[in-house]
Amino acid sequence: SDLARQSPQDPDSGLLSPAYVEHRGAQALAEARRYHTEVAAMVIELDGYDALLERHGLHVMQLIARKLTKMVTARIRTEDNIAQRSNSQFVLLSPGIGLVSGCAFAMRLRSSFEKLVMAFREERIRVTVTIGVASSEVDGRIKVSEMLALASERVLQGRALGGNCVVADRGRVDPQLLERQLARQCSVDAALRQLRAGSPGEVEARLPELIATLMPLFELIESR
């Protein structure tokens, strides 16, 4: 296609272009459907951009955007795709990542940025981010544009809540609930590893717990 032949890089940000991220995302979604995996989409927005711009100027905001870019790119995998959509917004597509893991990444990024203090002309500048997360599996979206639109809507929800938060399918992400979901997810992964290693006895002892963890998945399969 014409897009595939064009340079994938945005000359201004140095990241992938938004159009190329959508192109790569469409390929990732096709693979996810084929191999029964997931794709997570995130929209990351600098909170209070207009007020910060008025106070500090465009140069400082460009420095802040570059810092955010470095923080994100240092934390993502080779197969992840990130682009700068506007002066205040970035988009990230992560193949093979579910909603829980996507939210966990978003929470870590939000926390890291909240702790950051940037110094400029003897002034200390603190900036926060709001992140909307969508999942191809949980949200049932079959197009990248739909996933990004949904993640953008969730950024607006987060903005209305005061910013500096992560919003997913059930609203603002609660850190304690997320920790419990991650623990259950890890327990399933551990059980699968034990089965592959030929230790079914250890898994059988935890079957009730594992079934309770997977029950929402079973209900989803039955509803299809």
PyMOL commands that place a pseudoatom at each C-alpha (Angstrom):
pseudoatom trace, name=CA, resn=SER, resi=1, chain=A, elem=C, hetatm=0, pos=[0.000, 0.000, 0.000]
pseudoatom trace, name=CA, resn=ASP, resi=2, chain=A, elem=C, hetatm=0, pos=[1.006, 3.662, -0.316]
pseudoatom trace, name=CA, resn=LEU, resi=3, chain=A, elem=C, hetatm=0, pos=[1.193, 3.972, 3.471]
pseudoatom trace, name=CA, resn=ALA, resi=4, chain=A, elem=C, hetatm=0, pos=[3.546, 1.002, 3.770]
pseudoatom trace, name=CA, resn=ARG, resi=5, chain=A, elem=C, hetatm=0, pos=[5.929, 2.665, 1.300]
pseudoatom trace, name=CA, resn=GLN, resi=6, chain=A, elem=C, hetatm=0, pos=[5.932, 5.999, 3.111]
pseudoatom trace, name=CA, resn=SER, resi=7, chain=A, elem=C, hetatm=0, pos=[8.359, 6.818, 5.928]
pseudoatom trace, name=CA, resn=PRO, resi=8, chain=A, elem=C, hetatm=0, pos=[6.788, 5.524, 9.136]
pseudoatom trace, name=CA, resn=GLN, resi=9, chain=A, elem=C, hetatm=0, pos=[8.467, 8.235, 11.215]
pseudoatom trace, name=CA, resn=ASP, resi=10, chain=A, elem=C, hetatm=0, pos=[7.008, 11.593, 12.159]
pseudoatom trace, name=CA, resn=PRO, resi=11, chain=A, elem=C, hetatm=0, pos=[9.803, 14.138, 11.477]
pseudoatom trace, name=CA, resn=ASP, resi=12, chain=A, elem=C, hetatm=0, pos=[8.634, 16.441, 14.289]
pseudoatom trace, name=CA, resn=SER, resi=13, chain=A, elem=C, hetatm=0, pos=[8.336, 13.959, 17.160]
pseudoatom trace, name=CA, resn=GLY, resi=14, chain=A, elem=C, hetatm=0, pos=[10.783, 11.295, 15.959]
pseudoatom trace, name=CA, resn=LEU, resi=15, chain=A, elem=C, hetatm=0, pos=[8.119, 8.713, 16.796]
pseudoatom trace, name=CA, resn=LEU, resi=16, chain=A, elem=C, hetatm=0, pos=[5.968, 6.701, 14.419]
pseudoatom trace, name=CA, resn=SER, resi=17, chain=A, elem=C, hetatm=0, pos=[3.350, 8.734, 12.583]
pseudoatom trace, name=CA, resn=PRO, resi=18, chain=A, elem=C, hetatm=0, pos=[-0.247, 8.328, 13.863]
pseudoatom trace, name=CA, resn=ALA, resi=19, chain=A, elem=C, hetatm=0, pos=[-1.303, 6.948, 10.461]
pseudoatom trace, name=CA, resn=TYR, resi=20, chain=A, elem=C, hetatm=0, pos=[1.460, 4.350, 10.530]
pseudoatom trace, name=CA, resn=VAL, resi=21, chain=A, elem=C, hetatm=0, pos=[0.543, 3.313, 14.085]
pseudoatom trace, name=CA, resn=GLU, resi=22, chain=A, elem=C, hetatm=0, pos=[-3.021, 2.672, 12.884]
pseudoatom trace, name=CA, resn=HIS, resi=23, chain=A, elem=C, hetatm=0, pos=[-1.608, 0.683, 9.944]
pseudoatom trace, name=CA, resn=ARG, resi=24, chain=A, elem=C, hetatm=0, pos=[0.512, -1.446, 12.302]
pseudoatom trace, name=CA, resn=GLY, resi=25, chain=A, elem=C, hetatm=0, pos=[-2.402, -1.707, 14.701]
pseudoatom trace, name=CA, resn=ALA, resi=26, chain=A, elem=C, hetatm=0, pos=[-4.656, -3.151, 11.998]
pseudoatom trace, name=CA, resn=GLN, resi=27, chain=A, elem=C, hetatm=0, pos=[-2.064, -5.868, 11.407]
pseudoatom trace, name=CA, resn=ALA, resi=28, chain=A, elem=C, hetatm=0, pos=[-1.822, -6.538, 15.158]
pseudoatom trace, name=CA, resn=LEU, resi=29, chain=A, elem=C, hetatm=0, pos=[-5.615, -6.852, 15.457]
pseudoatom trace, name=CA, resn=ALA, resi=30, chain=A, elem=C, hetatm=0, pos=[-5.719, -9.316, 12.571]
pseudoatom trace, name=CA, resn=GLU, resi=31, chain=A, elem=C, hetatm=0, pos=[-3.045, -11.430, 14.279]
pseudoatom trace, name=CA, resn=ALA, resi=32, chain=A, elem=C, hetatm=0, pos=[-4.882, -11.163, 17.605]
pseudoatom trace, name=CA, resn=ARG, resi=33, chain=A, elem=C, hetatm=0, pos=[-8.043, -12.569, 16.028]
pseudoatom trace, name=CA, resn=ARG, resi=34, chain=A, elem=C, hetatm=0, pos=[-6.071, -15.358, 14.351]
pseudoatom trace, name=CA, resn=TYR, resi=35, chain=A, elem=C, hetatm=0, pos=[-4.173, -16.404, 17.475]
pseudoatom trace, name=CA, resn=HIS, resi=36, chain=A, elem=C, hetatm=0, pos=[-6.854, -15.509, 20.068]
pseudoatom trace, name=CA, resn=THR, resi=37, chain=A, elem=C, hetatm=0, pos=[-4.795, -12.846, 21.809]
pseudoatom trace, name=CA, resn=GLU, resi=38, chain=A, elem=C, hetatm=0, pos=[-5.506, -9.196, 22.608]
pseudoatom trace, name=CA, resn=VAL, resi=39, chain=A, elem=C, hetatm=0, pos=[-4.393, -5.666, 21.760]
pseudoatom trace, name=CA, resn=ALA, resi=40, chain=A, elem=C, hetatm=0, pos=[-4.423, -2.786, 24.239]
pseudoatom trace, name=CA, resn=ALA, resi=41, chain=A, elem=C, hetatm=0, pos=[-4.781, 0.831, 23.136]
pseudoatom trace, name=CA, resn=MET, resi=42, chain=A, elem=C, hetatm=0, pos=[-3.891, 3.840, 25.258]
pseudoatom trace, name=CA, resn=VAL, resi=43, chain=A, elem=C, hetatm=0, pos=[-4.313, 7.574, 24.837]
pseudoatom trace, name=CA, resn=ILE, resi=44, chain=A, elem=C, hetatm=0, pos=[-1.960, 9.525, 27.107]
pseudoatom trace, name=CA, resn=GLU, resi=45, chain=A, elem=C, hetatm=0, pos=[-2.747, 13.201, 27.709]
pseudoatom trace, name=CA, resn=LEU, resi=46, chain=A, elem=C, hetatm=0, pos=[-0.762, 15.890, 29.505]
pseudoatom trace, name=CA, resn=ASP, resi=47, chain=A, elem=C, hetatm=0, pos=[-3.105, 17.422, 32.082]
pseudoatom trace, name=CA, resn=GLY, resi=48, chain=A, elem=C, hetatm=0, pos=[-3.877, 21.147, 31.923]
pseudoatom trace, name=CA, resn=TYR, resi=49, chain=A, elem=C, hetatm=0, pos=[-1.903, 21.651, 28.728]
pseudoatom trace, name=CA, resn=ASP, resi=50, chain=A, elem=C, hetatm=0, pos=[-3.423, 25.035, 27.760]
pseudoatom trace, name=CA, resn=ALA, resi=51, chain=A, elem=C, hetatm=0, pos=[-2.818, 26.583, 31.181]
pseudoatom trace, name=CA, resn=LEU, resi=52, chain=A, elem=C, hetatm=0, pos=[0.766, 25.278, 31.249]
pseudoatom trace, name=CA, resn=LEU, resi=53, chain=A, elem=C, hetatm=0, pos=[1.347, 26.586, 27.745]
pseudoatom trace, name=CA, resn=GLU, resi=54, chain=A, elem=C, hetatm=0, pos=[0.114, 30.042, 28.701]
pseudoatom trace, name=CA, resn=ARG, resi=55, chain=A, elem=C, hetatm=0, pos=[2.297, 30.123, 31.793]
pseudoatom trace, name=CA, resn=HIS, resi=56, chain=A, elem=C, hetatm=0, pos=[5.501, 28.538, 30.511]
pseudoatom trace, name=CA, resn=GLY, resi=57, chain=A, elem=C, hetatm=0, pos=[5.431, 28.866, 26.717]
pseudoatom trace, name=CA, resn=LEU, resi=58, chain=A, elem=C, hetatm=0, pos=[5.737, 26.446, 23.811]
pseudoatom trace, name=CA, resn=HIS, resi=59, chain=A, elem=C, hetatm=0, pos=[9.434, 25.674, 24.299]
pseudoatom trace, name=CA, resn=VAL, resi=60, chain=A, elem=C, hetatm=0, pos=[8.892, 24.353, 27.834]
pseudoatom trace, name=CA, resn=MET, resi=61, chain=A, elem=C, hetatm=0, pos=[5.880, 22.305, 26.729]
pseudoatom trace, name=CA, resn=GLN, resi=62, chain=A, elem=C, hetatm=0, pos=[7.959, 20.754, 23.954]
pseudoatom trace, name=CA, resn=LEU, resi=63, chain=A, elem=C, hetatm=0, pos=[10.586, 19.802, 26.551]
pseudoatom trace, name=CA, resn=ILE, resi=64, chain=A, elem=C, hetatm=0, pos=[7.891, 18.229, 28.726]
pseudoatom trace, name=CA, resn=ALA, resi=65, chain=A, elem=C, hetatm=0, pos=[6.515, 16.300, 25.734]
pseudoatom trace, name=CA, resn=ARG, resi=66, chain=A, elem=C, hetatm=0, pos=[10.018, 15.032, 24.943]
pseudoatom trace, name=CA, resn=LYS, resi=67, chain=A, elem=C, hetatm=0, pos=[10.436, 13.905, 28.550]
pseudoatom trace, name=CA, resn=LEU, resi=68, chain=A, elem=C, hetatm=0, pos=[7.148, 12.029, 28.372]
pseudoatom trace, name=CA, resn=THR, resi=69, chain=A, elem=C, hetatm=0, pos=[8.266, 10.444, 25.096]
pseudoatom trace, name=CA, resn=LYS, resi=70, chain=A, elem=C, hetatm=0, pos=[11.507, 9.227, 26.694]
pseudoatom trace, name=CA, resn=MET, resi=71, chain=A, elem=C, hetatm=0, pos=[9.689, 7.838, 29.731]
pseudoatom trace, name=CA, resn=VAL, resi=72, chain=A, elem=C, hetatm=0, pos=[7.242, 5.882, 27.578]
pseudoatom trace, name=CA, resn=THR, resi=73, chain=A, elem=C, hetatm=0, pos=[9.722, 4.603, 24.991]
pseudoatom trace, name=CA, resn=ALA, resi=74, chain=A, elem=C, hetatm=0, pos=[12.066, 3.399, 27.755]
pseudoatom trace, name=CA, resn=ARG, resi=75, chain=A, elem=C, hetatm=0, pos=[9.266, 1.247, 29.157]
pseudoatom trace, name=CA, resn=ILE, resi=76, chain=A, elem=C, hetatm=0, pos=[7.699, -0.306, 26.056]
pseudoatom trace, name=CA, resn=ARG, resi=77, chain=A, elem=C, hetatm=0, pos=[8.597, -3.387, 24.022]
pseudoatom trace, name=CA, resn=THR, resi=78, chain=A, elem=C, hetatm=0, pos=[9.878, -3.505, 20.455]
pseudoatom trace, name=CA, resn=GLU, resi=79, chain=A, elem=C, hetatm=0, pos=[6.482, -4.644, 19.173]
pseudoatom trace, name=CA, resn=ASP, resi=80, chain=A, elem=C, hetatm=0, pos=[4.641, -1.719, 20.816]
pseudoatom trace, name=CA, resn=ASN, resi=81, chain=A, elem=C, hetatm=0, pos=[3.793, 1.309, 18.669]
pseudoatom trace, name=CA, resn=ILE, resi=82, chain=A, elem=C, hetatm=0, pos=[3.676, 4.905, 19.900]
pseudoatom trace, name=CA, resn=ALA, resi=83, chain=A, elem=C, hetatm=0, pos=[2.860, 8.171, 18.135]
pseudoatom trace, name=CA, resn=GLN, resi=84, chain=A, elem=C, hetatm=0, pos=[2.305, 11.785, 19.135]
pseudoatom trace, name=CA, resn=ARG, resi=85, chain=A, elem=C, hetatm=0, pos=[-1.196, 12.743, 18.026]
pseudoatom trace, name=CA, resn=SER, resi=86, chain=A, elem=C, hetatm=0, pos=[-1.121, 16.389, 19.136]
pseudoatom trace, name=CA, resn=ASN, resi=87, chain=A, elem=C, hetatm=0, pos=[0.941, 18.693, 21.337]
pseudoatom trace, name=CA, resn=SER, resi=88, chain=A, elem=C, hetatm=0, pos=[-0.719, 17.209, 24.417]
pseudoatom trace, name=CA, resn=GLN, resi=89, chain=A, elem=C, hetatm=0, pos=[-1.638, 13.656, 23.380]
pseudoatom trace, name=CA, resn=PHE, resi=90, chain=A, elem=C, hetatm=0, pos=[0.149, 10.412, 22.576]
pseudoatom trace, name=CA, resn=VAL, resi=91, chain=A, elem=C, hetatm=0, pos=[-1.274, 7.077, 21.435]
pseudoatom trace, name=CA, resn=LEU, resi=92, chain=A, elem=C, hetatm=0, pos=[0.156, 3.650, 22.235]
pseudoatom trace, name=CA, resn=LEU, resi=93, chain=A, elem=C, hetatm=0, pos=[-0.833, 0.260, 20.815]
pseudoatom trace, name=CA, resn=SER, resi=94, chain=A, elem=C, hetatm=0, pos=[0.406, -2.878, 22.567]
pseudoatom trace, name=CA, resn=PRO, resi=95, chain=A, elem=C, hetatm=0, pos=[-0.133, -6.246, 20.806]
pseudoatom trace, name=CA, resn=GLY, resi=96, chain=A, elem=C, hetatm=0, pos=[-0.579, -9.280, 23.037]
pseudoatom trace, name=CA, resn=ILE, resi=97, chain=A, elem=C, hetatm=0, pos=[-1.481, -7.156, 26.070]
pseudoatom trace, name=CA, resn=GLY, resi=98, chain=A, elem=C, hetatm=0, pos=[-4.817, -7.487, 27.864]
pseudoatom trace, name=CA, resn=LEU, resi=99, chain=A, elem=C, hetatm=0, pos=[-6.793, -4.833, 29.696]
pseudoatom trace, name=CA, resn=VAL, resi=100, chain=A, elem=C, hetatm=0, pos=[-5.426, -5.655, 33.157]
pseudoatom trace, name=CA, resn=SER, resi=101, chain=A, elem=C, hetatm=0, pos=[-1.782, -5.569, 32.032]
pseudoatom trace, name=CA, resn=GLY, resi=102, chain=A, elem=C, hetatm=0, pos=[-2.449, -2.429, 29.981]
pseudoatom trace, name=CA, resn=CYS, resi=103, chain=A, elem=C, hetatm=0, pos=[-3.950, -0.692, 33.006]
pseudoatom trace, name=CA, resn=ALA, resi=104, chain=A, elem=C, hetatm=0, pos=[-1.007, -1.788, 35.161]
pseudoatom trace, name=CA, resn=PHE, resi=105, chain=A, elem=C, hetatm=0, pos=[1.432, -0.236, 32.676]
pseudoatom trace, name=CA, resn=ALA, resi=106, chain=A, elem=C, hetatm=0, pos=[-0.668, 2.952, 32.519]
pseudoatom trace, name=CA, resn=MET, resi=107, chain=A, elem=C, hetatm=0, pos=[-0.745, 3.210, 36.319]
pseudoatom trace, name=CA, resn=ARG, resi=108, chain=A, elem=C, hetatm=0, pos=[3.032, 2.834, 36.546]
pseudoatom trace, name=CA, resn=LEU, resi=109, chain=A, elem=C, hetatm=0, pos=[3.508, 5.516, 33.906]
pseudoatom trace, name=CA, resn=ARG, resi=110, chain=A, elem=C, hetatm=0, pos=[1.045, 7.867, 35.626]
pseudoatom trace, name=CA, resn=SER, resi=111, chain=A, elem=C, hetatm=0, pos=[2.827, 7.382, 38.959]
pseudoatom trace, name=CA, resn=SER, resi=112, chain=A, elem=C, hetatm=0, pos=[6.278, 7.963, 37.457]
pseudoatom trace, name=CA, resn=PHE, resi=113, chain=A, elem=C, hetatm=0, pos=[5.199, 11.178, 35.766]
pseudoatom trace, name=CA, resn=GLU, resi=114, chain=A, elem=C, hetatm=0, pos=[3.464, 12.421, 38.931]
pseudoatom trace, name=CA, resn=LYS, resi=115, chain=A, elem=C, hetatm=0, pos=[6.781, 12.155, 40.819]
pseudoatom trace, name=CA, resn=LEU, resi=116, chain=A, elem=C, hetatm=0, pos=[8.718, 13.994, 38.127]
pseudoatom trace, name=CA, resn=VAL, resi=117, chain=A, elem=C, hetatm=0, pos=[9.835, 17.562, 38.806]
pseudoatom trace, name=CA, resn=MET, resi=118, chain=A, elem=C, hetatm=0, pos=[11.265, 19.564, 35.905]
pseudoatom trace, name=CA, resn=ALA, resi=119, chain=A, elem=C, hetatm=0, pos=[13.391, 22.647, 36.551]
pseudoatom trace, name=CA, resn=PHE, resi=120, chain=A, elem=C, hetatm=0, pos=[13.315, 25.576, 34.128]
pseudoatom trace, name=CA, resn=ARG, resi=121, chain=A, elem=C, hetatm=0, pos=[14.772, 29.012, 34.898]
pseudoatom trace, name=CA, resn=GLU, resi=122, chain=A, elem=C, hetatm=0, pos=[14.742, 28.347, 38.636]
pseudoatom trace, name=CA, resn=GLU, resi=123, chain=A, elem=C, hetatm=0, pos=[11.103, 27.267, 38.531]
pseudoatom trace, name=CA, resn=ARG, resi=124, chain=A, elem=C, hetatm=0, pos=[10.021, 23.739, 39.470]
pseudoatom trace, name=CA, resn=ILE, resi=125, chain=A, elem=C, hetatm=0, pos=[7.348, 22.391, 37.134]
pseudoatom trace, name=CA, resn=ARG, resi=126, chain=A, elem=C, hetatm=0, pos=[5.139, 19.425, 37.990]
pseudoatom trace, name=CA, resn=VAL, resi=127, chain=A, elem=C, hetatm=0, pos=[3.034, 17.795, 35.304]
pseudoatom trace, name=CA, resn=THR, resi=128, chain=A, elem=C, hetatm=0, pos=[0.554, 14.923, 35.481]
pseudoatom trace, name=CA, resn=VAL, resi=129, chain=A, elem=C, hetatm=0, pos=[-1.061, 12.727, 32.841]
pseudoatom trace, name=CA, resn=THR, resi=130, chain=A, elem=C, hetatm=0, pos=[-4.450, 11.133, 32.304]
pseudoatom trace, name=CA, resn=ILE, resi=131, chain=A, elem=C, hetatm=0, pos=[-4.548, 7.836, 30.413]
pseudoatom trace, name=CA, resn=GLY, resi=132, chain=A, elem=C, hetatm=0, pos=[-7.501, 6.137, 28.729]
pseudoatom trace, name=CA, resn=VAL, resi=133, chain=A, elem=C, hetatm=0, pos=[-7.147, 2.386, 28.141]
pseudoatom trace, name=CA, resn=ALA, resi=134, chain=A, elem=C, hetatm=0, pos=[-9.155, 0.196, 25.753]
pseudoatom trace, name=CA, resn=SER, resi=135, chain=A, elem=C, hetatm=0, pos=[-8.936, -3.512, 24.935]
pseudoatom trace, name=CA, resn=SER, resi=136, chain=A, elem=C, hetatm=0, pos=[-9.824, -5.320, 21.727]
pseudoatom trace, name=CA, resn=GLU, resi=137, chain=A, elem=C, hetatm=0, pos=[-11.151, -8.263, 23.750]
pseudoatom trace, name=CA, resn=VAL, resi=138, chain=A, elem=C, hetatm=0, pos=[-12.960, -6.627, 26.663]
pseudoatom trace, name=CA, resn=ASP, resi=139, chain=A, elem=C, hetatm=0, pos=[-14.388, -3.746, 24.635]
pseudoatom trace, name=CA, resn=GLY, resi=140, chain=A, elem=C, hetatm=0, pos=[-15.108, -5.853, 21.555]
pseudoatom trace, name=CA, resn=ARG, resi=141, chain=A, elem=C, hetatm=0, pos=[-13.633, -3.356, 19.110]
pseudoatom trace, name=CA, resn=ILE, resi=142, chain=A, elem=C, hetatm=0, pos=[-12.489, -4.654, 15.714]
pseudoatom trace, name=CA, resn=LYS, resi=143, chain=A, elem=C, hetatm=0, pos=[-10.869, -1.478, 14.347]
pseudoatom trace, name=CA, resn=VAL, resi=144, chain=A, elem=C, hetatm=0, pos=[-7.917, 0.510, 15.657]
pseudoatom trace, name=CA, resn=SER, resi=145, chain=A, elem=C, hetatm=0, pos=[-9.810, 3.764, 15.120]
pseudoatom trace, name=CA, resn=GLU, resi=146, chain=A, elem=C, hetatm=0, pos=[-12.631, 2.474, 17.352]
pseudoatom trace, name=CA, resn=MET, resi=147, chain=A, elem=C, hetatm=0, pos=[-10.211, 1.480, 20.111]
pseudoatom trace, name=CA, resn=LEU, resi=148, chain=A, elem=C, hetatm=0, pos=[-8.460, 4.840, 20.028]
pseudoatom trace, name=CA, resn=ALA, resi=149, chain=A, elem=C, hetatm=0, pos=[-11.786, 6.685, 19.994]
pseudoatom trace, name=CA, resn=LEU, resi=150, chain=A, elem=C, hetatm=0, pos=[-12.859, 4.738, 23.068]
pseudoatom trace, name=CA, resn=ALA, resi=151, chain=A, elem=C, hetatm=0, pos=[-9.555, 5.422, 24.842]
pseudoatom trace, name=CA, resn=SER, resi=152, chain=A, elem=C, hetatm=0, pos=[-9.977, 9.122, 23.969]
pseudoatom trace, name=CA, resn=GLU, resi=153, chain=A, elem=C, hetatm=0, pos=[-13.472, 9.124, 25.498]
pseudoatom trace, name=CA, resn=ARG, resi=154, chain=A, elem=C, hetatm=0, pos=[-11.959, 7.661, 28.654]
pseudoatom trace, name=CA, resn=VAL, resi=155, chain=A, elem=C, hetatm=0, pos=[-9.375, 10.449, 28.752]
pseudoatom trace, name=CA, resn=LEU, resi=156, chain=A, elem=C, hetatm=0, pos=[-12.282, 12.926, 28.717]
pseudoatom trace, name=CA, resn=GLN, resi=157, chain=A, elem=C, hetatm=0, pos=[-13.855, 11.005, 31.616]
pseudoatom trace, name=CA, resn=GLY, resi=158, chain=A, elem=C, hetatm=0, pos=[-10.556, 11.198, 33.480]
pseudoatom trace, name=CA, resn=ARG, resi=159, chain=A, elem=C, hetatm=0, pos=[-10.272, 14.904, 32.771]
pseudoatom trace, name=CA, resn=ALA, resi=160, chain=A, elem=C, hetatm=0, pos=[-13.758, 15.410, 34.247]
pseudoatom trace, name=CA, resn=LEU, resi=161, chain=A, elem=C, hetatm=0, pos=[-12.608, 13.532, 37.363]
pseudoatom trace, name=CA, resn=GLY, resi=162, chain=A, elem=C, hetatm=0, pos=[-9.751, 16.003, 37.817]
pseudoatom trace, name=CA, resn=GLY, resi=163, chain=A, elem=C, hetatm=0, pos=[-7.030, 14.298, 35.771]
pseudoatom trace, name=CA, resn=ASN, resi=164, chain=A, elem=C, hetatm=0, pos=[-3.966, 12.407, 36.978]
pseudoatom trace, name=CA, resn=CYS, resi=165, chain=A, elem=C, hetatm=0, pos=[-5.728, 9.056, 36.679]
pseudoatom trace, name=CA, resn=VAL, resi=166, chain=A, elem=C, hetatm=0, pos=[-6.216, 5.988, 34.483]
pseudoatom trace, name=CA, resn=VAL, resi=167, chain=A, elem=C, hetatm=0, pos=[-9.679, 5.220, 33.094]
pseudoatom trace, name=CA, resn=ALA, resi=168, chain=A, elem=C, hetatm=0, pos=[-10.767, 1.886, 31.592]
pseudoatom trace, name=CA, resn=ASP, resi=169, chain=A, elem=C, hetatm=0, pos=[-14.059, 0.113, 30.840]
pseudoatom trace, name=CA, resn=ARG, resi=170, chain=A, elem=C, hetatm=0, pos=[-15.383, 0.491, 34.393]
pseudoatom trace, name=CA, resn=GLY, resi=171, chain=A, elem=C, hetatm=0, pos=[-14.249, 4.047, 35.031]
pseudoatom trace, name=CA, resn=ARG, resi=172, chain=A, elem=C, hetatm=0, pos=[-11.294, 5.225, 37.087]
pseudoatom trace, name=CA, resn=VAL, resi=173, chain=A, elem=C, hetatm=0, pos=[-8.902, 2.341, 37.740]
pseudoatom trace, name=CA, resn=ASP, resi=174, chain=A, elem=C, hetatm=0, pos=[-8.631, 1.509, 41.434]
pseudoatom trace, name=CA, resn=PRO, resi=175, chain=A, elem=C, hetatm=0, pos=[-5.032, 0.554, 42.364]
pseudoatom trace, name=CA, resn=GLN, resi=176, chain=A, elem=C, hetatm=0, pos=[-6.036, -2.021, 45.008]
pseudoatom trace, name=CA, resn=LEU, resi=177, chain=A, elem=C, hetatm=0, pos=[-8.539, -3.745, 42.717]
pseudoatom trace, name=CA, resn=LEU, resi=178, chain=A, elem=C, hetatm=0, pos=[-5.943, -3.770, 39.939]
pseudoatom trace, name=CA, resn=GLU, resi=179, chain=A, elem=C, hetatm=0, pos=[-3.410, -5.427, 42.261]
pseudoatom trace, name=CA, resn=ARG, resi=180, chain=A, elem=C, hetatm=0, pos=[-5.907, -8.199, 43.042]
pseudoatom trace, name=CA, resn=GLN, resi=181, chain=A, elem=C, hetatm=0, pos=[-6.650, -8.692, 39.340]
pseudoatom trace, name=CA, resn=LEU, resi=182, chain=A, elem=C, hetatm=0, pos=[-2.932, -8.908, 38.575]
pseudoatom trace, name=CA, resn=ALA, resi=183, chain=A, elem=C, hetatm=0, pos=[-2.448, -11.459, 41.355]
pseudoatom trace, name=CA, resn=ARG, resi=184, chain=A, elem=C, hetatm=0, pos=[-5.241, -13.630, 39.934]
pseudoatom trace, name=CA, resn=GLN, resi=185, chain=A, elem=C, hetatm=0, pos=[-3.783, -13.285, 36.444]
pseudoatom trace, name=CA, resn=CYS, resi=186, chain=A, elem=C, hetatm=0, pos=[-0.363, -14.375, 37.709]
pseudoatom trace, name=CA, resn=SER, resi=187, chain=A, elem=C, hetatm=0, pos=[-1.935, -17.367, 39.473]
pseudoatom trace, name=CA, resn=VAL, resi=188, chain=A, elem=C, hetatm=0, pos=[-3.435, -18.574, 36.174]
pseudoatom trace, name=CA, resn=ASP, resi=189, chain=A, elem=C, hetatm=0, pos=[-0.099, -18.120, 34.408]
pseudoatom trace, name=CA, resn=ALA, resi=190, chain=A, elem=C, hetatm=0, pos=[1.635, -20.096, 37.172]
pseudoatom trace, name=CA, resn=ALA, resi=191, chain=A, elem=C, hetatm=0, pos=[-0.939, -22.895, 36.884]
pseudoatom trace, name=CA, resn=LEU, resi=192, chain=A, elem=C, hetatm=0, pos=[-0.362, -23.168, 33.149]
pseudoatom trace, name=CA, resn=ARG, resi=193, chain=A, elem=C, hetatm=0, pos=[3.388, -23.357, 33.712]
pseudoatom trace, name=CA, resn=GLN, resi=194, chain=A, elem=C, hetatm=0, pos=[2.884, -26.150, 36.258]
pseudoatom trace, name=CA, resn=LEU, resi=195, chain=A, elem=C, hetatm=0, pos=[0.707, -28.118, 33.818]
pseudoatom trace, name=CA, resn=ARG, resi=196, chain=A, elem=C, hetatm=0, pos=[3.332, -27.751, 31.086]
pseudoatom trace, name=CA, resn=ALA, resi=197, chain=A, elem=C, hetatm=0, pos=[5.967, -28.951, 33.566]
pseudoatom trace, name=CA, resn=GLY, resi=198, chain=A, elem=C, hetatm=0, pos=[3.914, -32.097, 34.273]
pseudoatom trace, name=CA, resn=SER, resi=199, chain=A, elem=C, hetatm=0, pos=[2.687, -31.199, 37.774]
pseudoatom trace, name=CA, resn=PRO, resi=200, chain=A, elem=C, hetatm=0, pos=[-1.133, -31.473, 37.561]
pseudoatom trace, name=CA, resn=GLY, resi=201, chain=A, elem=C, hetatm=0, pos=[-1.462, -32.348, 41.247]
pseudoatom trace, name=CA, resn=GLU, resi=202, chain=A, elem=C, hetatm=0, pos=[-0.425, -28.861, 42.376]
pseudoatom trace, name=CA, resn=VAL, resi=203, chain=A, elem=C, hetatm=0, pos=[-2.949, -27.324, 39.992]
pseudoatom trace, name=CA, resn=GLU, resi=204, chain=A, elem=C, hetatm=0, pos=[-5.800, -29.611, 41.112]
pseudoatom trace, name=CA, resn=ALA, resi=205, chain=A, elem=C, hetatm=0, pos=[-5.466, -28.324, 44.676]
pseudoatom trace, name=CA, resn=ARG, resi=206, chain=A, elem=C, hetatm=0, pos=[-6.187, -24.777, 43.440]
pseudoatom trace, name=CA, resn=LEU, resi=207, chain=A, elem=C, hetatm=0, pos=[-8.934, -25.583, 40.929]
pseudoatom trace, name=CA, resn=PRO, resi=208, chain=A, elem=C, hetatm=0, pos=[-11.777, -23.801, 42.800]
pseudoatom trace, name=CA, resn=GLU, resi=209, chain=A, elem=C, hetatm=0, pos=[-9.733, -20.580, 42.969]
pseudoatom trace, name=CA, resn=LEU, resi=210, chain=A, elem=C, hetatm=0, pos=[-8.706, -20.852, 39.311]
pseudoatom trace, name=CA, resn=ILE, resi=211, chain=A, elem=C, hetatm=0, pos=[-12.271, -21.553, 38.137]
pseudoatom trace, name=CA, resn=ALA, resi=212, chain=A, elem=C, hetatm=0, pos=[-13.545, -18.504, 40.071]
pseudoatom trace, name=CA, resn=THR, resi=213, chain=A, elem=C, hetatm=0, pos=[-10.853, -16.377, 38.415]
pseudoatom trace, name=CA, resn=LEU, resi=214, chain=A, elem=C, hetatm=0, pos=[-11.737, -17.628, 34.942]
pseudoatom trace, name=CA, resn=MET, resi=215, chain=A, elem=C, hetatm=0, pos=[-15.521, -17.550, 35.397]
pseudoatom trace, name=CA, resn=PRO, resi=216, chain=A, elem=C, hetatm=0, pos=[-15.974, -14.192, 33.581]
pseudoatom trace, name=CA, resn=LEU, resi=217, chain=A, elem=C, hetatm=0, pos=[-14.146, -15.707, 30.604]
pseudoatom trace, name=CA, resn=PHE, resi=218, chain=A, elem=C, hetatm=0, pos=[-16.383, -18.788, 30.627]
pseudoatom trace, name=CA, resn=GLU, resi=219, chain=A, elem=C, hetatm=0, pos=[-19.469, -16.561, 30.781]
pseudoatom trace, name=CA, resn=LEU, resi=220, chain=A, elem=C, hetatm=0, pos=[-18.188, -14.538, 27.826]
pseudoatom trace, name=CA, resn=ILE, resi=221, chain=A, elem=C, hetatm=0, pos=[-17.610, -17.699, 25.771]
pseudoatom trace, name=CA, resn=GLU, resi=222, chain=A, elem=C, hetatm=0, pos=[-21.117, -18.985, 26.565]
pseudoatom trace, name=CA, resn=SER, resi=223, chain=A, elem=C, hetatm=0, pos=[-22.669, -15.662, 25.534]
pseudoatom trace, name=CA, resn=ARG, resi=224, chain=A, elem=C, hetatm=0, pos=[-21.090, -15.759, 22.070]
for i in range(1, 224): cmd.bond("trace and resi %d" % i, "trace and resi %d" % (i + 1))
show_as sticks, trace
zoom trace
